[in-house]
Amino acid sequence: MRELNQRKAIRPLTGLGCSPVMVNGNKPTFLKWIGSALKQGVIQIPDGDGSITWKLPAHFLEQSWRESL
């Protein structure tokens, strides 16, 4: 989200009971951003099957919840 906001590549949309967004970009751009995040250790790809772990601020869910009001 930080990367998308800094690059003005995300735009909020209107939704009912949710906070949809539109993300602007192309595959090479997103791959570059993902590669940079991997190198910086912001995201990690697990060795086996599983989900990617994201380092989010402790207040992330609280902030997202308040923004949806």
Residue pairs with C-beta under 8 A, 6 or more apart in sequence:
1 10
3 9
3 33
3 37
4 10
4 23
9 23
9 24
9 25
10 21
10 22
10 23
10 24
11 21
11 22
11 24
12 19
12 20
12 21
13 20
13 21
13 22
14 20
18 68
19 64
19 67
19 68
34 43
37 43
38 44
38 45
42 54
42 55
43 52
43 53
43 54
43 55
44 52
44 53
45 52
46 52
46 53
57 63
